Amino acid sequence: MIGSYVSIGPNVRRIGAAHPLSELSLHPFWYNPSLGMAHVDQDVNRTEVYIGDDSWIGANAVILPGCRRIGTGAVIGAGSIVTKDVADFSVVAGNPAKPIGTRLTEDERTALMEIKPWSHDPMEAHRLLVAIRARLGGADNAGHRQTPDANNPST
Ligand SMILES: CC(C)(COP(=O)(O)OP(=O)(O)OC[C@H]1O[C@@H](n2cnc3c(N)ncnc32)[C@H](O)[C@@H]1OP(=O)(O)O)[C@@H](O)C(=O)NCCC(=O)NCCS
C-alpha cells in the first residue's frame, strides 16, 4: 500500500519474497504454484510493504521482503538496499540501509503527525504546511510557492 504524496525515484524495486534458503533446492519449481509443480500450500511467504505518506524513495533503491513499513516522511537514499522497517522521518542510506539522520525538529514532526497535511488536497495541504511553519517559525520550507495555481499543483 502506498500513502499520499509519496515520491518514488526512477528504477525503485520492491522484492516481496525470497527463495527458501532452508529447502534442499532453491528453484521456484518447488514452491511457486504458477509454474505447475507446487501446490499453493507450498508457496513461500509473500509480503507487502506499506509506504508512508510524504516519504521519498531515491533512485535505484531496492526494498527487500524484510522491510514491511516505510514511515511517514521517511527518506531512502539513492541506491539503498532496504532490509528493515524505516521509522517515521528517518533518513536511511547504503547497503544495507542504515539511519543517517532524522528529518525536522521534534515539534515539526509532532505537528505534522497531528495535522496530517497529506490527508488533504494540494491546496489545503499547502495551507496547512504554511500554517505549521508560521506557528513554529524557522525556515520557510513549507513547500513550494505561497500561491500555487489550483489548476496546476506542480507550479
Ligand atoms: C539520502 C539523501 C537525501 C541524503 O542527503 P543528505 O542529507 O544531504 O546527506 P549527505 O549528502 O550529507 O550525506 C550524509 C552521509 O550519508 C552518506 N550518504 C548519503 N546518501 C547516500 C546514499 N544514497 N547511499 C549511501 N550513503 C549515502 C554520505 O556519504 C554521508 O556519509 P558520511 O557522513 O560518512 O560522509 C541523498 O544522499 C540521496 O540519496 N538522495 C536521493 C536522490 C535521488 O535519488 N534523486 C532522484 C529521485 S527523485
The ligand as an SDF file (V2000), in Angstrom:
LIG
                    3D

 48 50  0  0  0  0  0  0  0  0999 V2000
   19.6960   10.3040    1.2220 C   0  0  0  0  0  0  0  0  0  0  0  0
   19.9790   11.7250    0.7970 C   0  0  0  0  0  0  0  0  0  0  0  0
   18.6760   12.5200    0.6780 C   0  0  0  0  0  0  0  0  0  0  0  0
   20.8270   12.3140    1.9250 C   0  0  0  0  0  0  0  0  0  0  0  0
   21.1310   13.6170    1.6150 O   0  0  0  0  0  0  0  0  0  0  0  0
   21.8890   14.4950    2.7400 P   0  0  0  0  0  0  0  0  0  0  0  0
   21.0820   14.5610    3.9870 O   0  0  0  0  0  0  0  0  0  0  0  0
   22.2480   15.7790    2.0960 O   0  0  0  0  0  0  0  0  0  0  0  0
   23.1430   13.5990    3.0950 O   0  0  0  0  0  0  0  0  0  0  0  0
   24.6980   13.8820    2.8660 P   0  0  0  0  0  0  0  0  0  0  0  0
   24.9940   14.0490    1.4180 O   0  0  0  0  0  0  0  0  0  0  0  0
   25.1010   14.9920    3.8070 O   0  0  0  0  0  0  0  0  0  0  0  0
   25.3620   12.5100    3.3340 O   0  0  0  0  0  0  0  0  0  0  0  0
   25.3900   12.1210    4.7080 C   0  0  0  0  0  0  0  0  0  0  0  0
   26.1510   10.8060    4.7960 C   0  0  0  0  0  0  0  0  0  0  0  0
   25.3420    9.7770    4.2030 O   0  0  0  0  0  0  0  0  0  0  0  0
   26.0240    9.2000    3.0900 C   0  0  0  0  0  0  0  0  0  0  0  0
   25.0260    9.0130    2.0310 N   0  0  0  0  0  0  0  0  0  0  0  0
   24.1780    9.9410    1.5260 C   0  0  0  0  0  0  0  0  0  0  0  0
   23.4000    9.4090    0.5880 N   0  0  0  0  0  0  0  0  0  0  0  0
   23.7850    8.1270    0.4750 C   0  0  0  0  0  0  0  0  0  0  0  0
   23.3380    7.0650   -0.3450 C   0  0  0  0  0  0  0  0  0  0  0  0
   22.3520    7.2490   -1.2260 N   0  0  0  0  0  0  0  0  0  0  0  0
   23.9230    5.8690   -0.1950 N   0  0  0  0  0  0  0  0  0  0  0  0
   24.9130    5.6880    0.7000 C   0  0  0  0  0  0  0  0  0  0  0  0
   25.3720    6.6530    1.5160 N   0  0  0  0  0  0  0  0  0  0  0  0
   24.8110    7.8590    1.3890 C   0  0  0  0  0  0  0  0  0  0  0  0
   27.0920   10.2120    2.6900 C   0  0  0  0  0  0  0  0  0  0  0  0
   28.1740    9.5840    2.0490 O   0  0  0  0  0  0  0  0  0  0  0  0
   27.4600   10.7940    4.0220 C   0  0  0  0  0  0  0  0  0  0  0  0
   28.3050    9.8790    4.7010 O   0  0  0  0  0  0  0  0  0  0  0  0
   29.4910   10.4080    5.6810 P   0  0  0  0  0  0  0  0  0  0  0  0
   28.8010   11.1110    6.8170 O   0  0  0  0  0  0  0  0  0  0  0  0
   30.1720    9.1460    6.0870 O   0  0  0  0  0  0  0  0  0  0  0  0
   30.3230   11.3310    4.8660 O   0  0  0  0  0  0  0  0  0  0  0  0
   20.6990   11.8190   -0.5740 C   0  0  0  0  0  0  0  0  0  0  0  0
   22.0560   11.4780   -0.4460 O   0  0  0  0  0  0  0  0  0  0  0  0
   20.0650   10.8880   -1.6190 C   0  0  0  0  0  0  0  0  0  0  0  0
   20.4070    9.7100   -1.7680 O   0  0  0  0  0  0  0  0  0  0  0  0
   19.0850   11.4570   -2.3610 N   0  0  0  0  0  0  0  0  0  0  0  0
   18.3420   10.7280   -3.3780 C   0  0  0  0  0  0  0  0  0  0  0  0
   18.4660   11.4580   -4.7280 C   0  0  0  0  0  0  0  0  0  0  0  0
   17.6480   10.7980   -5.7890 C   0  0  0  0  0  0  0  0  0  0  0  0
   17.5280    9.5930   -5.8510 O   0  0  0  0  0  0  0  0  0  0  0  0
   17.0510   11.6370   -6.6440 N   0  0  0  0  0  0  0  0  0  0  0  0
   16.2580   11.1600   -7.7690 C   0  0  0  0  0  0  0  0  0  0  0  0
   14.9290   10.6630   -7.3590 C   0  0  0  0  0  0  0  0  0  0  0  0
   13.6880   11.9030   -7.1390 S   0  0  0  0  0  0  0  0  0  0  0  0
  1  2  1  0
  2  3  1  0
  2  4  1  0
  2 36  1  0
  4  5  1  0
  5  6  1  0
  6  7  2  0
  6  8  1  0
  6  9  1  0
  9 10  1  0
 10 11  2  0
 10 12  1  0
 10 13  1  0
 13 14  1  0
 14 15  1  0
 15 16  1  0
 15 30  1  0
 16 17  1  0
 17 18  1  0
 17 28  1  0
 18 19  1  0
 18 27  1  0
 19 20  2  0
 20 21  1  0
 21 22  1  0
 21 27  2  0
 22 23  1  0
 22 24  2  0
 24 25  1  0
 25 26  2  0
 26 27  1  0
 28 29  1  0
 28 30  1  0
 30 31  1  0
 31 32  1  0
 32 33  2  0
 32 34  1  0
 32 35  1  0
 36 37  1  0
 36 38  1  0
 38 39  2  0
 38 40  1  0
 40 41  1  0
 41 42  1  0
 42 43  1  0
 43 44  2  0
 43 45  1  0
 45 46  1  0
 46 47  1  0
 47 48  1  0
M  END
$$$$
